Amino acid sequence: MGQIDDQFQLPGSSADRVQSLPHDVVGYARDYRDGYVSVRHRHPRHQLIYAVSGLMMAETEAMSYAIPPGYGLIVPAEQPHEIRMIGAVRLQSLYVRAGLPGGDALARCRLVSVSPLLAQLIAALCEMDNPWPMPPRALHLSQLILIELLAAPVSPLALPYPVDPRLRRVCDALIATPASPRDLDGWATEAGMSRRTFSRHFQMETGVSFGKWAQRLRCQAALRGLAQGRPAARVARDLGYANAYTMAAMMRRMT
């Protein structure tokens, strides 16, 4: 069973202290063991949760996210979220003061691709360990980070949850058995809807078609299985793919 952390603290400092630092942008880095869990919590600042290595699975009330290396999750201030580490994780992350000019774009939860430039900027700021007063280099790094972060493209790995309990029942069933051969008509019957009604309601509530939702689910499950060290052929078989090559092609399209 994974270790539980109810504050997601930085080494040697409390979560409250991190949030109260005078910096507009706070950077930090930390290593986590496989199975480490931060239970649902929230912060007064916007946060970028960035995976340098390893895989993180994050959940909010409405979405599930796989955060592989090269991606970051923007979590708005006061948004409850939970994070689970899959494999050894190297984390570099940011806290951004809410209310900064142009920062409204950070007030929406989304998974973004972290460019090599943005990754280097984050690493450089973390290495400086939040000096105060901020030297010119730290100030310039913070400003460049915000520019690059606001321009970061959205990743297609987010998995939105529907509100309708009938649709949630279908999603829960597919999460439990991602290799299910049941087709759209079968899932519509499971929800007690016609095919057309099921498709329309699912698109309205999640913003994606049921087929794309199922593909995202399998991509997240594949990333999780591979990060746990399971053979690619076994992961593919468990997800209903003919072989590892077919699964890899799906993952390349998604990521």
Backbone bond lengths (Angstrom), bond angles and torsions (degrees), N, CA, C in turn:
res aa  C-N    CA-C-N  psi(-1)  N-CA   C-N-CA  omega(-1)  CA-C   N-CA-C  phi
1 M - - - 1.471 - - 1.519 109.59 -
2 G 1.331 117.75 138.25 1.453 121.03 -176.37 1.513 112.56 -71.93
3 Q 1.322 114.96 155.87 1.458 120.50 175.32 1.512 109.10 -72.91
4 I 1.317 116.09 138.87 1.463 121.51 -178.07 1.514 109.93 -104.28
5 D 1.319 116.24 134.54 1.455 122.65 177.31 1.516 107.78 -126.66
6 D 1.327 117.60 117.57 1.464 119.26 -175.47 1.517 112.95 -93.28
7 Q 1.353 118.16 4.76 1.450 119.33 178.50 1.523 113.28 -127.32
8 F 1.353 118.15 -13.87 1.455 121.45 -179.26 1.515 109.66 53.32
9 Q 1.326 116.53 52.15 1.448 122.26 -171.60 1.521 111.88 -80.67
10 L 1.315 115.33 158.62 1.451 121.78 170.69 1.523 109.06 -86.25
11 P 1.345 118.03 151.18 1.454 120.14 178.99 1.524 111.27 -57.90
12 G 1.317 116.98 127.79 1.456 121.78 174.21 1.509 115.06 76.26
13 S 1.326 119.08 6.66 1.456 119.36 -179.42 1.519 108.84 -149.50
14 S 1.327 115.79 147.86 1.449 120.01 -178.49 1.518 109.99 -80.19
15 A 1.347 115.45 158.88 1.460 120.19 177.63 1.524 110.16 -61.26
16 D 1.335 118.02 -36.74 1.461 121.44 179.18 1.523 110.85 -61.95
17 R 1.335 116.35 -41.10 1.466 119.24 -179.01 1.524 110.87 -64.20
18 V 1.322 117.01 -42.77 1.458 120.69 179.44 1.523 110.52 -59.18
19 Q 1.330 116.29 -44.16 1.455 120.18 -177.94 1.526 112.53 -68.36
20 S 1.331 117.09 -25.96 1.460 120.24 -175.14 1.526 113.55 -94.60
21 L 1.333 118.23 0.68 1.457 119.74 177.31 1.530 109.93 -59.53
22 P 1.340 118.64 147.66 1.473 120.86 -175.57 1.524 114.04 -76.37
23 H 1.321 118.98 -6.63 1.454 122.32 -177.68 1.534 111.49 -68.48
24 D 1.320 116.43 145.92 1.465 119.79 171.92 1.525 110.87 -69.80
25 V 1.329 115.87 -35.81 1.463 121.77 179.57 1.523 108.36 -129.12
26 V 1.317 116.61 123.92 1.461 122.90 178.29 1.523 108.39 -109.36
27 G 1.329 117.26 129.52 1.455 120.83 177.71 1.522 110.73 -112.72
28 Y 1.325 116.46 146.44 1.467 119.59 174.11 1.525 109.72 -155.12
29 A 1.315 114.46 160.56 1.466 121.37 178.44 1.514 108.68 -133.18
30 R 1.334 115.69 147.83 1.459 119.77 178.99 1.525 109.86 -158.61
31 D 1.309 116.73 148.01 1.460 122.95 174.39 1.530 109.04 -100.58
32 Y 1.337 116.32 140.94 1.461 121.93 178.45 1.525 109.74 -127.04
33 R 1.312 115.08 148.39 1.451 120.86 176.32 1.525 110.61 -82.48
34 D 1.325 114.77 159.41 1.461 121.20 175.69 1.530 110.20 -57.78
35 G 1.318 115.86 133.65 1.459 120.33 178.02 1.506 115.20 88.47
36 Y 1.333 117.72 -3.48 1.463 120.19 179.50 1.535 109.53 -65.96
37 V 1.319 116.54 136.80 1.462 121.70 -176.41 1.517 109.98 -129.15
38 S 1.313 116.67 132.36 1.461 120.67 166.69 1.518 106.54 -102.70
39 V 1.321 116.34 116.76 1.463 119.16 -178.91 1.520 109.30 -67.26
40 R 1.313 116.12 170.16 1.465 120.79 -173.44 1.525 111.12 -55.94
41 H 1.323 115.23 129.55 1.462 121.48 -177.14 1.525 108.02 -153.55
42 R 1.328 116.71 176.90 1.456 121.40 179.11 1.527 109.21 -147.32
43 H 1.341 116.30 163.10 1.459 122.06 -179.75 1.530 109.88 -131.21
44 P 1.346 117.55 150.96 1.469 119.27 175.49 1.529 113.23 -75.21
45 R 1.345 117.55 -10.70 1.458 121.62 177.62 1.533 110.25 -107.72
46 H 1.340 115.60 157.42 1.459 119.81 167.36 1.531 107.58 -66.39
47 Q 1.324 116.45 151.97 1.453 120.24 -178.40 1.520 110.80 -134.50
48 L 1.337 115.91 140.85 1.454 121.37 166.57 1.517 107.29 -109.70
49 I 1.326 117.35 118.23 1.457 123.43 178.05 1.520 106.39 -99.89
50 Y 1.327 116.75 107.87 1.461 121.89 -170.89 1.518 110.66 -116.48
51 A 1.336 116.32 127.68 1.463 121.97 -179.51 1.520 109.65 -94.55
52 V 1.340 116.59 111.21 1.457 120.90 173.09 1.527 109.37 -76.48
53 S 1.326 115.83 -43.35 1.466 121.68 175.12 1.516 108.35 -149.61
54 G 1.339 116.12 159.18 1.451 120.50 -175.90 1.521 111.10 83.21
55 L 1.298 116.25 -177.90 1.461 122.32 -177.86 1.520 109.47 -128.62
56 M 1.324 116.53 135.90 1.457 122.23 173.95 1.520 109.28 -116.27
57 M 1.318 116.13 140.48 1.461 122.16 173.27 1.525 106.45 -111.42
58 A 1.317 116.74 120.46 1.457 121.63 -177.67 1.522 109.86 -117.90
59 E 1.316 115.65 146.69 1.463 120.82 177.83 1.518 110.01 -135.16
60 T 1.330 115.50 139.70 1.454 122.56 166.41 1.526 106.33 -113.66
61 E 1.312 116.99 -173.02 1.458 119.35 179.80 1.527 111.65 -66.30
62 A 1.323 116.77 -25.61 1.461 119.38 -173.00 1.521 114.62 -117.30
63 M 1.335 118.52 -10.87 1.457 119.90 -171.95 1.520 110.68 -141.14
64 S 1.340 114.42 157.34 1.457 122.65 171.01 1.525 107.36 -123.98
65 Y 1.338 117.13 141.00 1.455 121.19 -176.44 1.521 109.94 -135.28
66 A 1.325 116.50 134.36 1.454 121.64 165.33 1.523 106.40 -96.05
67 I 1.340 116.79 128.25 1.463 120.95 -178.54 1.526 108.20 -115.93
68 P 1.336 117.76 89.31 1.458 120.56 177.90 1.530 110.16 -82.99
69 P 1.330 117.84 171.54 1.467 120.25 176.60 1.528 111.16 -55.13
70 G 1.324 115.21 139.87 1.459 119.73 -179.36 1.509 114.35 91.39
71 Y 1.339 116.61 0.36 1.461 121.18 178.97 1.527 109.58 -126.84
72 G 1.335 115.09 156.56 1.453 119.95 177.18 1.516 110.13 -139.24
73 L 1.314 115.72 146.50 1.464 121.04 178.34 1.518 109.14 -104.62
74 I 1.331 116.24 121.52 1.460 121.56 173.93 1.524 107.75 -85.91
75 V 1.328 116.49 120.75 1.460 122.46 179.55 1.527 107.93 -115.88
76 P 1.325 118.86 115.55 1.468 120.57 -178.19 1.529 111.85 -63.88
77 A 1.311 115.54 157.38 1.459 121.46 175.65 1.523 110.05 -55.35
78 E 1.328 115.81 138.05 1.464 124.69 177.40 1.529 113.91 68.82
79 Q 1.340 118.30 11.74 1.465 121.00 176.96 1.531 109.50 -86.29
80 P 1.339 119.30 114.98 1.469 120.33 177.75 1.530 110.13 -63.26
81 H 1.331 116.13 137.07 1.459 120.40 179.45 1.521 109.81 -155.13
82 E 1.330 114.79 160.06 1.456 122.33 -179.68 1.523 108.13 -134.07
83 I 1.339 117.15 144.64 1.464 121.06 -176.42 1.519 109.78 -132.76
84 R 1.333 115.45 135.70 1.469 122.31 176.32 1.525 108.75 -123.39
85 M 1.338 116.05 133.72 1.452 121.37 179.94 1.531 110.35 -91.76
86 I 1.323 115.66 129.46 1.458 122.10 177.63 1.528 107.08 -112.26
87 G 1.324 116.82 111.26 1.455 120.29 -172.26 1.520 109.62 77.81
88 A 1.325 116.33 176.25 1.465 120.42 176.88 1.530 108.81 -68.73
89 V 1.321 116.64 130.08 1.463 121.88 -174.57 1.521 110.18 -117.94
90 R 1.310 115.22 131.58 1.460 122.45 169.60 1.514 107.35 -104.44
91 L 1.316 116.16 115.75 1.462 122.25 -173.57 1.522 110.14 -110.33
92 Q 1.314 116.77 129.91 1.459 122.65 165.55 1.515 105.98 -123.70
93 S 1.311 115.74 126.66 1.451 117.72 -171.35 1.517 110.79 -140.39
94 L 1.321 114.64 167.47 1.452 122.13 -177.86 1.519 110.49 -131.25
95 Y 1.317 115.88 144.68 1.458 122.20 165.97 1.525 107.16 -115.32
96 V 1.323 117.18 127.54 1.461 122.44 -177.01 1.518 109.10 -116.59
97 R 1.316 116.18 128.70 1.460 120.25 -179.53 1.525 110.61 -59.45
98 A 1.322 116.76 130.60 1.462 121.10 177.12 1.525 109.68 -69.52
99 G 1.319 116.24 144.82 1.458 120.50 176.91 1.507 114.95 93.20
100 L 1.348 118.29 2.44 1.462 119.70 177.20 1.527 110.03 -67.33
101 P 1.355 118.19 149.40 1.468 120.01 176.80 1.526 110.68 -56.43
102 G 1.326 115.88 129.30 1.453 120.58 -179.24 1.512 113.80 80.67
103 G 1.334 117.06 -3.83 1.456 120.15 -175.71 1.514 114.41 -80.13
104 D 1.341 117.22 -2.19 1.465 119.54 178.85 1.526 111.39 -59.42
105 A 1.331 116.29 -26.14 1.459 119.67 -179.73 1.525 111.94 -67.81
106 L 1.332 116.58 -14.87 1.465 120.20 178.08 1.525 111.63 -90.76
107 A 1.318 117.14 -0.21 1.458 121.25 -176.82 1.519 112.48 -88.08
108 R 1.324 116.78 19.44 1.474 121.99 177.27 1.517 108.53 -133.46
109 C 1.311 116.98 128.74 1.458 122.09 -177.86 1.527 109.72 -71.22
110 R 1.334 116.80 126.66 1.459 120.32 178.74 1.531 110.21 -162.80
111 L 1.324 114.24 154.38 1.455 122.12 177.70 1.518 108.51 -97.02
112 V 1.337 117.24 129.68 1.462 120.89 -176.29 1.525 110.12 -125.78
113 S 1.326 115.42 155.26 1.456 121.67 172.61 1.529 108.67 -80.54
114 V 1.321 116.02 133.39 1.462 121.67 179.31 1.525 108.23 -99.30
115 S 1.326 116.56 112.15 1.459 121.56 -178.23 1.527 110.10 -68.52
116 P 1.341 117.60 160.13 1.475 119.37 175.49 1.523 112.71 -55.55
117 L 1.334 117.52 -37.47 1.465 120.19 178.39 1.520 110.94 -64.08
118 L 1.328 117.20 -48.44 1.462 120.30 -179.83 1.523 110.43 -62.72
119 A 1.331 117.39 -39.08 1.460 120.84 178.72 1.524 111.26 -60.77
120 Q 1.327 117.04 -41.99 1.464 120.48 179.61 1.530 111.24 -68.45
121 L 1.327 117.04 -37.09 1.461 120.44 177.90 1.528 110.77 -64.69
122 I 1.330 116.73 -43.59 1.467 120.46 178.91 1.526 110.37 -62.61
123 A 1.342 116.77 -44.34 1.465 120.86 -179.91 1.523 110.83 -61.47
124 A 1.332 116.63 -41.85 1.460 119.97 -178.90 1.528 111.44 -65.55
125 L 1.344 116.85 -40.41 1.463 119.52 179.32 1.522 110.84 -67.69
126 C 1.335 117.36 -40.42 1.464 120.47 178.74 1.529 111.03 -62.11
127 E 1.320 116.91 -38.74 1.461 120.83 -179.28 1.524 111.84 -64.66
128 M 1.317 117.52 -25.80 1.471 120.54 -178.98 1.520 112.18 -77.47
129 D 1.364 117.20 -17.00 1.463 122.06 173.99 1.529 113.01 60.60
130 N 1.311 116.95 37.90 1.469 122.98 170.25 1.530 114.15 55.20
131 P 1.333 118.81 58.44 1.473 120.17 179.76 1.523 111.12 -69.18
132 W 1.316 114.74 148.97 1.473 120.00 175.61 1.519 109.64 -140.93
133 P 1.336 118.44 132.38 1.472 127.60 -1.35 1.532 111.16 -61.23
134 M 1.310 115.24 152.84 1.464 119.56 -177.40 1.522 110.69 -72.81
135 P 1.329 118.38 122.86 1.467 120.24 174.21 1.530 109.51 -68.99
136 P 1.327 117.19 160.92 1.477 119.68 -177.81 1.522 112.99 -53.57
137 R 1.334 118.83 -37.78 1.467 120.19 -177.89 1.524 110.94 -62.91
138 A 1.333 116.63 -44.17 1.462 119.76 179.95 1.524 110.93 -63.94
139 L 1.321 117.08 -39.39 1.457 121.43 179.17 1.526 110.57 -63.88
140 H 1.326 116.78 -44.23 1.460 120.56 -179.75 1.527 111.15 -67.26
141 L 1.338 117.17 -38.72 1.459 120.19 176.69 1.527 110.82 -60.43
142 S 1.331 116.03 -43.49 1.467 120.15 179.74 1.517 111.43 -61.24
143 Q 1.317 116.62 -42.75 1.459 120.39 -179.09 1.527 111.25 -66.53
144 L 1.343 116.72 -41.84 1.463 120.10 178.31 1.529 111.39 -65.45
145 I 1.326 115.39 -38.40 1.469 119.60 178.67 1.524 110.42 -60.21
146 L 1.316 116.93 -45.22 1.464 119.68 -179.14 1.526 111.26 -63.72
147 I 1.331 117.01 -39.76 1.465 120.59 178.83 1.527 110.30 -62.26
148 E 1.337 115.99 -47.47 1.466 120.36 -178.01 1.530 111.64 -69.62
149 L 1.330 116.66 -37.06 1.458 120.40 -179.05 1.523 111.29 -65.96
150 L 1.311 116.74 -41.08 1.461 120.38 -179.99 1.528 111.60 -67.72
151 A 1.348 116.92 -22.42 1.460 120.92 -179.59 1.524 112.56 -96.56
152 A 1.337 118.12 -0.87 1.468 121.39 -175.21 1.529 110.27 -66.84
153 P 1.338 117.95 133.46 1.472 120.80 -179.97 1.521 112.07 -72.41
154 V 1.320 115.62 146.45 1.464 121.72 -179.57 1.527 109.58 -75.93
155 S 1.342 116.41 139.54 1.461 122.66 177.64 1.527 109.91 -90.43
156 P 1.332 117.92 151.56 1.468 120.54 179.46 1.516 114.00 -88.23
157 L 1.332 119.16 17.88 1.461 120.55 -174.18 1.527 113.73 -90.61
158 A 1.330 118.27 -1.20 1.462 119.86 179.60 1.523 110.49 -69.90
159 L 1.325 115.77 141.98 1.462 120.92 -178.21 1.532 108.70 -120.43
160 P 1.333 117.92 93.02 1.471 120.54 -177.98 1.525 111.89 -73.77
161 Y 1.336 115.50 142.63 1.467 121.09 179.22 1.533 109.82 -99.69
162 P 1.329 118.75 134.88 1.459 120.74 174.29 1.527 110.91 -73.86
163 V 1.322 115.60 160.48 1.464 121.26 178.87 1.531 110.75 -91.29
164 D 1.314 117.19 -37.98 1.470 122.17 -178.60 1.532 109.82 -55.62
165 P 1.338 118.34 123.59 1.473 120.23 -177.85 1.524 113.39 -60.67
166 R 1.313 118.31 -27.76 1.468 120.49 177.82 1.524 110.16 -68.71
167 L 1.329 116.50 -40.90 1.464 120.13 178.24 1.527 110.83 -71.73
168 R 1.330 116.78 -36.26 1.467 120.00 177.06 1.526 110.68 -63.59
169 R 1.334 116.30 -36.40 1.459 119.90 178.39 1.533 110.51 -61.25
170 V 1.318 115.55 -40.56 1.463 120.04 177.37 1.529 110.56 -65.46
171 C 1.332 116.50 -44.74 1.468 120.23 -179.62 1.523 110.66 -62.17
172 D 1.315 117.11 -43.57 1.466 120.92 179.35 1.533 110.67 -61.18
173 A 1.330 115.74 -39.87 1.466 119.82 -179.76 1.526 110.88 -66.74
174 L 1.319 116.96 -38.83 1.459 120.11 -179.91 1.523 110.87 -72.39
175 I 1.331 117.13 -35.77 1.465 120.59 175.84 1.529 109.98 -61.86
176 A 1.341 116.21 -39.12 1.465 120.41 -179.38 1.526 111.44 -71.46
177 T 1.345 117.10 -32.31 1.470 120.88 -177.70 1.531 109.21 -135.12
178 P 1.341 117.60 73.46 1.476 119.66 -175.66 1.526 113.70 -64.55
179 A 1.332 118.07 -17.28 1.469 120.77 179.23 1.520 112.24 -91.05
180 S 1.329 117.94 8.70 1.464 120.66 -177.93 1.524 111.16 -56.16
181 P 1.328 117.31 131.97 1.470 120.32 178.82 1.528 113.26 -82.45
182 R 1.314 117.12 1.72 1.469 120.75 -177.01 1.525 110.25 -59.73
183 D 1.328 116.77 134.86 1.459 120.97 -179.00 1.526 110.42 -90.98
184 L 1.337 115.93 -176.79 1.460 121.18 -176.57 1.519 111.57 -59.59
185 D 1.321 116.86 -40.67 1.457 119.82 179.14 1.533 110.92 -62.63
186 G 1.332 116.08 -38.83 1.456 119.96 179.36 1.510 112.37 -65.42
187 W 1.339 116.70 -41.30 1.465 119.70 178.87 1.518 110.96 -69.93
188 A 1.320 117.34 -35.16 1.468 120.37 176.56 1.525 109.94 -62.79
189 T 1.333 116.71 -41.85 1.462 120.56 177.12 1.522 110.46 -62.70
190 E 1.337 116.98 -39.73 1.472 121.49 177.32 1.523 110.76 -58.33
191 A 1.335 116.70 -36.98 1.464 121.63 -179.82 1.528 112.33 -83.40
192 G 1.340 117.67 -6.60 1.456 120.67 -178.30 1.513 112.64 72.78
193 M 1.342 116.49 32.95 1.460 121.69 -178.38 1.522 109.52 -129.26
194 S 1.320 114.98 163.26 1.459 119.07 169.70 1.525 108.12 -74.83
195 R 1.302 116.37 161.82 1.466 121.27 179.21 1.528 110.82 -55.84
196 R 1.331 116.11 -46.93 1.461 120.21 -176.99 1.526 111.38 -64.95
197 T 1.331 117.02 -44.75 1.475 120.67 -179.71 1.521 110.48 -64.71
198 F 1.327 116.26 -43.63 1.463 120.70 179.15 1.533 110.83 -58.99
199 S 1.324 116.62 -48.70 1.470 120.74 -178.35 1.524 111.14 -62.45
200 R 1.341 116.35 -43.13 1.458 119.82 -178.24 1.516 111.43 -66.05
201 H 1.325 117.56 -45.45 1.465 120.89 -179.01 1.528 111.29 -66.27
202 F 1.322 116.61 -40.09 1.465 119.03 -179.16 1.529 110.56 -64.17
203 Q 1.322 116.86 -43.17 1.464 120.95 178.44 1.520 110.45 -63.12
204 M 1.323 117.06 -42.14 1.464 120.36 -178.92 1.521 111.68 -64.07
205 E 1.323 117.84 -39.13 1.469 120.49 -173.67 1.524 113.71 -84.40
206 T 1.326 117.17 -27.47 1.465 119.15 -175.95 1.523 113.65 -111.51
207 G 1.331 117.02 -19.38 1.452 119.91 -178.12 1.521 113.27 84.63
208 V 1.337 117.73 -0.65 1.472 121.54 177.68 1.522 108.59 -135.70
209 S 1.322 115.79 159.73 1.458 119.76 176.43 1.523 109.68 -71.24
210 F 1.332 116.52 161.69 1.450 119.68 179.00 1.530 111.22 -63.54
211 G 1.336 116.93 -36.98 1.457 120.13 178.43 1.508 112.59 -62.22
212 K 1.345 117.40 -43.34 1.462 120.61 178.47 1.524 110.55 -68.02
213 W 1.327 116.77 -36.49 1.466 120.28 178.25 1.529 110.06 -61.72
214 A 1.324 116.79 -45.14 1.461 121.05 179.61 1.520 110.99 -63.45
215 Q 1.329 117.23 -36.83 1.463 120.70 178.90 1.532 110.62 -67.16
216 R 1.335 116.41 -41.12 1.468 119.46 176.97 1.527 110.92 -63.02
217 L 1.328 115.69 -40.80 1.461 119.78 178.60 1.526 110.40 -59.01
218 R 1.327 116.98 -46.35 1.464 120.36 -178.29 1.527 110.93 -67.40
219 C 1.328 116.91 -33.67 1.465 119.56 177.60 1.524 110.11 -65.86
220 Q 1.333 116.93 -44.12 1.463 120.02 176.76 1.520 110.88 -60.99
221 A 1.333 116.54 -43.53 1.460 120.40 -179.47 1.527 110.81 -64.53
222 A 1.337 117.50 -37.53 1.463 121.37 178.13 1.529 110.90 -65.60
223 L 1.320 116.94 -44.79 1.459 120.39 177.92 1.527 110.87 -59.99
224 R 1.329 116.26 -41.58 1.457 120.59 -179.76 1.531 110.76 -65.41
225 G 1.328 116.80 -46.26 1.455 119.85 -178.99 1.512 112.72 -63.13
226 L 1.336 117.37 -42.38 1.459 120.87 179.77 1.524 111.11 -67.16
227 A 1.363 116.58 -38.93 1.465 119.71 178.38 1.521 111.73 -64.87
228 Q 1.318 117.25 -26.56 1.461 121.30 177.48 1.523 112.73 -80.91
229 G 1.348 116.92 -1.20 1.452 120.81 176.47 1.517 114.84 87.25
230 R 1.322 117.76 11.74 1.462 119.88 179.66 1.527 110.03 -76.22
231 P 1.322 119.34 145.00 1.460 121.77 179.04 1.521 111.23 -58.18
232 A 1.329 116.18 140.92 1.461 120.70 -177.09 1.527 111.45 -59.67
233 A 1.345 117.06 -38.02 1.461 119.74 -179.37 1.521 111.31 -63.09
234 R 1.330 116.38 -39.17 1.462 119.54 -179.92 1.525 110.80 -69.69
235 V 1.348 116.41 -41.82 1.469 119.68 178.13 1.521 109.77 -60.02
236 A 1.340 116.64 -44.41 1.462 120.52 179.84 1.525 110.87 -61.02
237 R 1.318 116.70 -44.41 1.469 120.30 -179.25 1.524 111.11 -63.22
238 D 1.328 116.66 -41.69 1.465 120.36 -179.54 1.519 112.28 -65.97
239 L 1.324 116.79 -23.05 1.462 120.77 -179.00 1.523 112.18 -98.57
240 G 1.334 117.26 1.94 1.453 120.16 175.06 1.509 115.01 89.58
241 Y 1.345 118.11 12.99 1.456 120.64 178.31 1.527 110.08 -90.31
242 A 1.329 115.64 150.37 1.464 120.36 -177.20 1.522 111.45 -64.72
243 N 1.335 116.76 -35.12 1.460 120.77 -179.49 1.523 109.17 -162.21
244 A 1.324 115.54 174.95 1.462 121.00 -177.26 1.527 112.05 -66.25
245 Y 1.343 117.40 -29.25 1.467 120.17 -179.31 1.521 110.62 -67.08
246 T 1.320 116.43 -40.76 1.465 120.34 178.34 1.524 110.43 -63.89
247 M 1.324 116.36 -42.79 1.463 120.11 178.00 1.523 110.96 -63.95
248 A 1.325 117.43 -42.41 1.461 120.94 -179.70 1.522 111.26 -62.77
249 A 1.342 117.03 -37.93 1.460 120.13 178.26 1.519 110.71 -63.54
250 M 1.346 116.91 -41.03 1.451 121.02 176.79 1.528 110.57 -61.15
251 M 1.336 117.14 -43.68 1.456 120.69 -177.24 1.533 111.38 -66.87
252 R 1.340 116.25 -36.25 1.473 118.75 177.31 1.516 110.71 -64.37
253 R 1.321 116.83 -40.09 1.466 119.37 178.20 1.529 111.25 -63.57
254 M 1.311 116.43 -37.28 1.459 120.62 -176.66 1.515 112.39 -76.29
255 T 1.342 117.52 -38.24 1.460 120.67 -171.89 1.519 113.39 -103.31
